């Protein structure tokens, strides 16, 4: 069974409401970042958009199994080649203390009008 690297930036991070999805996954890097911009969706979770921002988006990097990835897909309302996905699953470069790694991340392609920009690009500090 193949393992996958997944970057998480919101409610899947340690201490957040869906962190239990990753209890059996290996945290590779607890303090890393990707390029983009976080938005508060107003629905209790953030959205990452692939916008060029000056402040990196903070998050955590996990190694997950294919089965765990399927569970994350369900949580993120992602279906491969799905026409009505809430999030899309893409591979991005993650900056870690030991260099760059490629990992899966769930992003939104379209910013909704009611989304509020998270200036710090850190869901945990913003939501506290």
Order of alpha helices (4+ residues) and beta strands (2+ residues): beta-beta-beta-beta-beta-alpha-beta-beta-beta-alpha
